[in-house]
Amino acid sequence: MAYTLEDEFGDIIGKARRGNGLSVSDVAAQSGLTEAQLSQMEDYTLKPTEEQVHSIAECLNLNGDRLADIAMERWAPEPIPSGYDDALEVVTITADVGGWPVHAYLLVCKATNKAAIIDTAAHPDDVLQKVSETGVEPTLILLTHAHGDHANGLMEIERATGCPTYIHAQEPQPRSTRQLRLLNHGDEVAVGNLSVKTLDTPGHTPGGCSFHTRSTVIVGDALFAGSVGGANISYTDLLSGVRNYLLSLPDDTKLFPGHGPATTVGEEKAHNPFF
Ligand SMILES: [Fe+2]
């Protein structure tokens, strides 16, 4: 299995350590490993043993079995089959930003061919090319958050499509050609016949949010397969938003993150070490 998770063991323990407010020496003291070993594991220059994974997981309030499955490369989510929903299609646009792949998405209502452009992947030309290749009619732009790798190039997309842009009311606003439309938890926007609901998933950013319709959610950097986004604002808010509004959805709900492979609620409930 080619191992393709956005976050692997080193990223996960670094995020959980910082989220729990612990230093490398705190974790070393509690886990019986040395500071050097832990730093090397966070930097991917030292592979842990299964026993070490369990000691570290216990210090960081992570699920040890799930963390071990990721550390030993025993789990990745099953690929999402295309055509899983007769009413919609999710088209993924992946671009390289500073050496890291980032996803933007087209969420397409099949009945009307209308689409939402969700995030920019900082590559407006790639997004616009996908719009023209697929022949969909974009009617609005939705931003999961305002980080540059997700929102740069917004003005080019606005000018080319004439679409209005929506962002969460608590999120800093990126440069735009017009007044942004503000969303709060539970607000719905129409994409053709689809009703797309805003879910609060902050913590990575102040107003990070997810967009939910039918059995599909575009989650931005709130959650990655087997991990979560970096908790730049609040680790507690990040975990509670994901738990309350994403992992509470039915198990077959598809989750499309801003980085890394798509996953499902069922996969994350069974395999994500943070929950
Ligand atoms: Fe981000």
Residues whose N, C-alpha, C, O or C-beta is under 5 A from the ligand:
A	BS01	LIG	H147 D221
